[in-house]
């Protein structure tokens, strides 16, 4: 019998070069709309590429695109670590 342990955390907590699947967006409706237009939506695979120092924005890769999102948004995106 194979047991799968899923680890959930927020996108901002994910280490650089780690891959996860977006599970839930807990942002405001305006932020969810803006993030969805950039491809950030549940079920999408995401990788953290770079974090800026002192709690600034992070660069992520999803759907072969690199985007930068605010720390405040990344702290509200729940991901499932692979």
Residue pairs with C-beta under 8 A, 6 or more apart in sequence:
6 80
6 81
7 80
7 81
8 23
8 78
8 79
8 80
8 81
9 20
9 78
9 79
9 81
10 74
10 75
10 76
10 77
10 78
10 79
11 20
11 22
11 46
11 48
11 58
11 60
11 74
11 75
11 77
11 78
11 79
12 58
12 71
12 74
12 75
12 77
14 20
14 48
14 79
14 81
15 48
16 48
16 49
16 50
16 51
17 47
17 48
17 49
18 47
18 48
18 81
19 45
19 46
19 47
19 81
19 82
20 45
20 46
20 47
20 79
20 80
20 81
20 82
21 43
21 44
21 45
21 46
21 79
21 80
21 82
22 40
22 41
22 42
22 43
22 44
22 45
22 46
22 77
22 78
22 79
23 42
23 78
23 79
23 80
24 42
24 77
24 78
25 31
25 32
25 35
25 36
25 40
25 41
25 42
25 76
25 77
25 78
26 76
26 77
26 78
27 35
27 73
27 76
27 77
31 73
31 76
35 41
35 69
35 73
35 77
38 65
38 67
38 69
39 62
39 63
39 65
39 67
40 46
40 62
40 67
40 69
40 77
44 62
44 63
45 62
46 60
46 61
46 62
46 79
47 60
47 61
47 62
48 58
48 59
48 60
49 58
49 59
49 60
49 61
49 66
50 58
50 59
51 58
51 59
52 58
55 71
56 71
57 68
57 69
57 70
57 71
57 74
58 68
58 69
58 71
58 74
59 66
59 67
59 68
60 66
60 67
60 68
60 69
60 74
